[in-house]
Amino acid sequence: MTQIKNYMEEIVFSLMKEVLADINVCSCEKCKMDIAAIALNDLPPKYIVSDKGELYSKVNSLKQQFEVDVISAVTKAAVMVKRNPRHD
């Protein structure tokens, strides 16, 4: 099945775990989703049309191009969420 996908989402989620391991920030689902949303709003969307199996290989090949920007955006978002967490 062909689908359209913002592969920046895949890159953010694939790098978020290692970035958050270096920052002492809450890792509950709500905080992680807030961090991802803030980071994605700071990054340009990169849409691709792909068959499901192709998506993984395209994301990996393009990940290196945006890795520095994504790490920076996730770090900035994590600091914001750490200062103002929305969880109970």
N, C-alpha and C positions, 0 to 999 in steps of 0.2 A: 504494500500500500504506500503510495506517495504521500508525503506530508510536508508542510512548511514548518520550520523550526527556527527559533532564535538560538543559535548555537552558543551565544554568549552565556545563556543560562547554564548550559552544560559545563562550560569552562569555569564559571563562578562556583558552581557546586563541587566541581572536581578539585579546585584549589582551596576552597573555603576551609576544609578540615585541617590542612597543614598550616594555613595562616592562623586559624583560631587556636591551634595547639601552642603557638608562640605568644599568644595574648591571653592574659587571665580574664576571660569573659565567660559569662553564663552560656552553657551549650544546650539549654532547653530548646524545644522545637520552635517556640514563639520567637525567641531571640535569634536563632539561626535564620528563620524566615525573614525577620526584620532586617538582619544584616544583608541577606541576599537581595531583598527588594531595594534597599538603599544603594547597594553597590550597582545593581543593574540599572537603576535610574541615573547613575553617574556615567555609565558606559554606553557607547553607541550600540544599538541592536545590530546583529549580523545574521540576517535571515538566509537560510538555504532551503532548497527544495531537494528532498532526498527520499530514497526508499529507506525503510527502517534499518536495514543491515548496513547501509552505506553511512548512516549518520555518525556512528561511532568512529569510523576511520577518518571522516572529514573533520570531526571535532578535534581528534588527536593531531592531525596534520596542521590545523590552523591555530591550535592552542598556543604554540610557541610565539606566534606573532603578537598575541595580546596578553601574554602572561604577566609582564611587568605592570601593565595598566590594571589588570584584574586584581593582582596582589595589592596594589596601591588602593584601589577602590574598596576592596574587602576590608583592608586594615582600617581605612578611614571610617567605614560603616561600623565596624566592630567597636571602635572607640566611641562613636556616637551612641550606640546601643548600650555599651557598658556604662556610660554616664547617665542614660535615661532609659533603663529597661522598662518594658511595658507589661511584663508578667506579674502575677500576683505574689 
